[in-house]
């Protein structure tokens, strides 16, 4: 029988995979990356924001585990250029996949101690558990936003 930690980690990891599938599905519906609601970000900018945020989440988990390294002790990859200017949907999808792979790799070796430990960074407090919840919610929020923009301009 899995421990509470193993169960929580498996459940939240499954949730971030499910939320990314929702985002990937929304991305697949895009035919024009420059579509935007009046006064809002373009689809391209939304996706760039998701990529930027995922790299920040990766760094955050790194600091919660071991500064400069993920919970496994492995160095986190350098953050690449996250700009999506001029990128195709396929190139943006590759960037989404690369940042998710880095995030998952940073989680490798999470322990019960560092998974639940709440640490203050700046004016915020996080645990690896709370970051996983944020990642899933962030993907869902922007998948919904993309869906609404695509539907409203169809």
N, C-alpha and C positions, 0 to 999 in steps of 0.2 A: 504494500500500500504506500503510495507516495506521501511524502511529508507535506505540510502546509506550504512550505517554500517551493518544493518541486511542483505542486499543484498550481500555486499562484504564478510561478514563472511560466509554466506550460500554458495556462489559460491566457495570460497577458501576451505571450508571444503569439499564440494563435489569433488573438484579437488584433495585434498589429499587422499580421499577415492578411486577415480578413479586411481590415480597413484599407490596406494598400490595394487589395483587389478591387474594392469599391472605387478608389481613386483611379486605378488603371482603367477601369471600365469607363469612368467619366472622361479620361484622357482619350480613349478610343473613339468617343463621340465627337471629338473636336475636328472641325474641318478648317477653321480659321483661327489661328492663335492670337490674332489681334482684336478679336471680338471683346467687347466690354459693355457693361451697363454704364449708362451716363453717370459720371462722377465716381466710377469704380475702376479697379484694376482690370487690365486686359487678361485674357486667359494665360498668355505667355508670362505675365508678371505674377499671376497667382502661382503658377507652377515653379517659377524661379524662387518665390517665397517659400514654397514647400521644400524645395531642395536646400535652400539656405538654412531653413529651420532644422531640417534633419541633420545637417552637419553640426549645427549648434547643439542639438540633442545628443549627438555622438560625443562631442566634447564634454558636455555636462556629465554623461554617464562615465566618461573617462575620469573626470575629477572626483566623482563619487566613489569610484573604485580605487584608483591610484593615480595621482596627478600625472598627466601625459600618457597614461596607459589605461586600457580598459580593465575591468575587474579581473581578467585573465592575466594581467601583467604585460600583455603585448602592447607595443606602441600603437597608437591610433594613426591612421594615415593622415597625411597633410590634407587640409581642405583644398580641393581644387577650385578653379574658377567656376563660380556658380551662375554666372551670367547666362541667360538664355537668348540674348539678342541675336537674331538671325538664325537661331537653331530651328530645325525641323521638329515635328512631333516625335519622330523616331530618335533624334538626338536627345531631346528632353527626356524621353522614356529611358534612355540609357543612363542619363544622369540620375534619374529617380532610382533606378536599379542599383547604381553604384553607391549612392548615399545610404540606401537601405542595407546593402551588403555590409558596408562599414559599420552601420549601427548594430546589426546583428552580431558581427564579429566582436564588437566592443563589449557586448553582453556576455560573451563566452567566459565561462569561469565565474560568473556571479555567485557569491556565496550568500547564505542566509544572513550573515552579519551585515554585509554591505548592501544587500537587496532592500532591507527594511530600514536601515539607518538613515535618519533624517539629518541632513547637513544644510547649514546656511551658506548660501553663495550670494553675495551682495545683499539685497533686501528680501530675497526669496529663500524658501526652504524646500528641499527636494529629497526624495529617496529614489533609488533606481525604479522601484515599483511605481512611484508617482510619475516619473518620466515616461515609462511605458504607457501609462494611461493617457498622458498628454499626447504622445505620438499617435496613438490610435484615434483619439478625438480630433486631432489636427487634420489627419488625412480625411476623416469623415466630413468635417466641416467644409473643407475645400472641395471634396468630391461633390457635395451638395451644392456649393456655390457654383462650380463649373456646370453642373446639370441645369441649374436655374438660368445661367447666362445662355447656354446653348439652346434651351427651350424657349427663352424669351426672344431670341433673335432668329428662330427658325421660321 
